[in-house]
Amino acid sequence: MQSKLSLGTAQWGMDYGWANERGQPGFSELEKMLEMALANGVRHLDTAQCYGNAEGILGKLGVAKAGFKINSKLNQIGCAATTASILAQLDSSLRALKVEQIESLMVHNVQDLLEPNGDVIWGVFRSLLAEERVGKIGVSVYHPEELEDLLHLEDLGIVQVPLNLYDQRFLNTDWLGKLKEQGVVIQARSIFLQGILTLSPGSLPIHLQSIREHQERLTN
């Protein structure tokens, strides 16, 4: 059975995460992570253009040849985007990843689709889907209310949402049910809240002391 787990790669390409004290993992560490993933049936990797040099690292690691399927997200496309500029962004990602196609392509900033040329952006995404350069097209969102402007999108195939023990906003709405009814794949991200859920209460930084009581309950 296909694993429902994906590995996120933000920390692979930059110093990322509230609990990250070591920076980017080394190449040998990443190879071990990939070996462990393969051994446990995990075949999906999630990345993005704005994750530093993560796409390039994945390309050097040869993840596609190893059998991994890749989700990526285009940088802020902006209201000045054209068909040519969007295709150029995708080609840049594919070259870095050393692949000709990817499993899923998402708009990283939902606001890009709400700009006057949002239809142009989505039209390019649909053409990429029709050409089978991507397997699914979708969007990464941050707030439940953003989904209201997305359900009408033709060929919407995947939506990425933040979801973890401390952030259950999407579970407290009916949006996930509506997406499921439309056959849209729902991908949960930030499940460890950038590592915060792994910290002991005593190691929380000053700016996170407001959640100490919750962290103590979680630890107990």
Buried (B, 14 or more C-beta within 10 A) or exposed (E): EEEEEBBBBBBBBBEBBBBBEEEBBEEEEBBEBBEEBEEEEBBBBBBBBBBBBBBBBBBBBEBBEEEBBBBBBBBEBEEEBEEEEBBEBBEBBBEBBBBEBBBBBBBBBBBBBEBEBBEBBBBBBBBBBEEEBBBBBBBBBBEBEBBEBBBEBEEBBBBBBBBBEBEEBBEEEEBBEEBEEEEBBBBBBBEBBBBBBEBEBEEBEEEBEEBEEEBEEEEE
